[in-house]
Amino acid sequence: MAHTPSATGSASSSSLAFQRLVAAAIGAFIIGMVGFSHMTVAHNASHDYRHSMAFPCH
């Protein structure tokens, strides 16, 4: 049974949307949670990354 292009396109589109959502969640966790961590090493690594990406942090 052949797949129609619209069915294949919607499946890959929803998969792409899910992948983007997961990537955004991981990025928000890294920037948000690790950046405000009280562990000095984790905070400094996140702080340096935020500056390198021109993300305002202070």
N, C-alpha and C positions, 0 to 999 in steps of 0.2 A: 504494500500500500504506500503510495507516494505522499510525501508531506507537502502541503501547500506552503508557498513562501510566507504568507501572513502568519501561519501557525508557528513556523520556525522563527520568524522575526520576533514575535511576541514572547516566545520562550527565551530567546537570547536577550531580549530587552529586559525582561523581568530578572534574569540572572545577573545582567550588568547592573541593574538598579540595586539588587541585593549586595553585590560586591562593593559598590560605591558606599552603601549604607554601613557595611561592616568596616570599610576603610576609614570612613568618617568617625565612627564610634571609637575605633582604636586610636586615631589621631586625637580626638577630643580627650580620651583617657590620658594619653601621653602628655599632652600640653597642659591639661587641666589638673589632673590628679597628681601626676609625678612632679609637675612644675611647682606645685604648692606643698610638696612633701617636706617633712621636717628632716629627712635624711639629707645630709649635706651633699653627698656625691650625686644622688638622683636629682636634687634641686639644681645644682650647678650645671649638670649635663643638659637638663631641660632648658635652663636659663640661657645657656650658650646657643642652643639650637634655636630658641625663639629669636634671639638677636640676629642669627645668621639668616633667618627667613623674614626679617623685618617685621616681626610680630611684636606689638607693643606689650610690654609686661610691667613697666613701672614709669 
